[in-house]
Amino acid sequence: MTPSVFRYGLLEKEYALIHDLLLNSSYEFSGIENILKRLIKVQHYGLPTKLLDITTNPLVTLVYTCSKDLDEDWEIIVIVYGGIPQKEKGRLRKELETFGINQAFLFPELEYQATYIKYTYRRCDSCHILKPTTKMR
């Protein structure tokens, strides 16, 4: 994991880059005294810093990674500490599903196709047949 200021070889110019931005856009930073909060804002607007982007939402990670320079390889590192809370799993699965991302999409082998199909169908209590819960892709 390498922060952008190192990837672009701008460590020696980091202070000047940030200083110029603060001077040219001082109104954007008025009231922000904390240097870390300033660095976060600077990085958010695209200036290379020593900070690394971290998020708890995998979709945010994918959006920002895919919107970067397409001529470069980008790396996503996932750290799961203590597992994903049960209440978040369903929400994340549904959110990924809206983009067509599921086990069958990621792993086209028959085992994962079967797992996905089983997931997308629920048992209908009144008719004892399987009923689709989402559109098949």
C-alpha positions as CSV (number, residue, x, y, z in Angstrom):
1,M,0.0,0.0,0.0
2,T,1.7,3.2,-1.2
3,P,0.2,6.6,-0.8
4,S,-0.1,8.8,-3.9
5,V,2.7,11.2,-3.0
6,F,5.2,8.3,-3.1
7,R,3.7,6.7,-6.2
8,Y,4.1,9.9,-8.2
9,G,7.5,10.8,-6.7
10,L,6.3,14.1,-5.2
11,L,7.4,13.7,-1.6
12,E,9.9,16.6,-1.9
13,K,7.2,18.8,-3.4
14,E,4.4,17.8,-1.1
15,Y,4.6,20.9,1.1
16,A,4.7,23.2,-1.9
17,L,1.7,21.5,-3.5
18,I,-0.4,21.7,-0.3
19,H,0.8,25.2,0.5
20,D,-0.2,26.5,-3.1
21,L,-3.6,24.9,-2.8
22,L,-4.2,26.4,0.6
23,L,-3.1,29.9,-0.7
24,N,-5.2,29.7,-3.9
25,S,-8.3,28.3,-2.2
26,S,-8.0,29.7,1.3
27,Y,-11.8,30.2,1.6
28,E,-12.2,26.4,1.2
29,F,-10.0,25.8,4.3
30,S,-11.1,28.6,6.5
31,G,-12.2,27.2,9.8
32,I,-10.3,23.9,9.3
33,E,-7.5,24.2,11.8
34,N,-6.7,20.5,12.2
35,I,-3.9,19.5,9.8
36,L,-5.3,16.0,9.3
37,K,-8.7,17.3,8.3
38,R,-7.0,19.7,5.8
39,L,-5.0,16.8,4.3
40,I,-8.2,14.7,4.0
41,K,-9.8,17.5,2.1
42,V,-6.7,18.1,0.0
43,Q,-6.6,14.5,-1.0
44,H,-10.4,14.4,-1.6
45,Y,-9.9,17.0,-4.3
46,G,-7.1,15.0,-6.0
47,L,-3.8,16.3,-4.6
48,P,-1.3,13.6,-3.8
49,T,-0.7,13.1,0.0
50,K,0.8,10.6,2.4
51,L,-2.8,9.4,3.3
52,L,-4.4,6.2,2.1
53,D,-8.0,6.0,1.2
54,I,-10.0,3.8,3.5
55,T,-13.7,3.0,3.4
56,T,-16.1,0.5,4.8
57,N,-18.2,0.3,1.6
58,P,-16.8,-2.0,-1.1
59,L,-18.8,-0.2,-3.8
60,V,-17.2,3.2,-2.9
61,T,-13.8,1.4,-3.3
62,L,-14.8,0.1,-6.8
63,V,-16.2,3.4,-8.0
64,Y,-13.1,5.4,-7.1
65,T,-10.7,2.7,-8.3
66,C,-12.4,2.4,-11.6
67,S,-12.6,6.2,-12.1
68,K,-8.8,6.5,-11.7
69,D,-6.3,6.6,-14.6
70,L,-7.2,3.6,-16.8
71,D,-3.6,3.2,-18.0
72,E,-2.5,2.2,-14.5
73,D,-3.1,-0.9,-12.4
74,W,-4.8,-0.2,-9.1
75,E,-4.9,-2.4,-6.1
76,I,-7.8,-2.9,-3.7
77,I,-6.9,-4.4,-0.3
78,V,-9.7,-5.8,1.8
79,I,-9.3,-6.1,5.5
80,V,-12.1,-7.8,7.4
81,Y,-11.6,-7.3,11.1
82,G,-14.0,-9.5,13.1
83,G,-16.1,-10.4,10.1
84,I,-18.9,-8.5,8.4
85,P,-21.8,-7.9,10.8
86,Q,-24.7,-10.1,10.0
87,K,-27.1,-7.1,9.5
88,E,-24.7,-5.7,6.9
89,K,-24.3,-8.9,4.9
90,G,-27.8,-8.7,3.5
91,R,-27.6,-5.0,2.7
92,L,-24.3,-5.4,0.9
93,R,-25.5,-8.5,-1.0
94,K,-28.5,-6.5,-2.2
95,E,-26.4,-3.5,-3.1
96,L,-24.0,-5.6,-5.1
97,E,-26.9,-7.5,-6.8
98,T,-28.2,-4.2,-8.2
99,F,-25.0,-4.0,-10.2
100,G,-25.2,-7.7,-11.2
101,I,-22.3,-8.7,-8.9
102,N,-22.9,-12.1,-7.3
103,Q,-21.3,-15.4,-6.9
104,A,-22.4,-16.6,-10.3
105,F,-21.0,-13.5,-12.0
106,L,-17.6,-13.7,-10.2
107,F,-17.3,-17.5,-10.4
108,P,-19.0,-19.0,-13.5
109,E,-18.4,-22.6,-12.4
110,L,-21.5,-24.8,-12.0
111,E,-21.2,-24.9,-8.2
112,Y,-21.5,-21.1,-7.9
113,Q,-24.2,-20.9,-10.5
114,A,-26.2,-23.4,-8.4
115,T,-25.5,-21.5,-5.2
116,Y,-26.7,-18.3,-6.9
117,I,-29.9,-19.8,-8.3
118,K,-30.7,-21.3,-4.9
119,Y,-30.2,-17.9,-3.3
120,T,-32.4,-16.1,-5.8
121,Y,-35.3,-18.5,-5.2
122,R,-37.4,-18.7,-2.0
123,R,-39.8,-21.3,-0.9
124,C,-43.4,-20.3,-1.4
125,D,-45.3,-21.4,1.7
126,S,-48.7,-21.6,0.2
127,C,-47.8,-23.5,-3.0
128,H,-44.6,-25.5,-2.0
129,I,-42.8,-24.4,-5.1
130,L,-39.7,-22.3,-5.6
131,K,-40.5,-18.7,-6.4
132,P,-37.9,-16.1,-7.8
133,T,-37.1,-13.2,-5.5
134,T,-35.0,-11.2,-8.0
135,K,-34.7,-11.1,-11.8
136,M,-32.3,-13.6,-13.3
137,R,-29.4,-12.1,-15.2
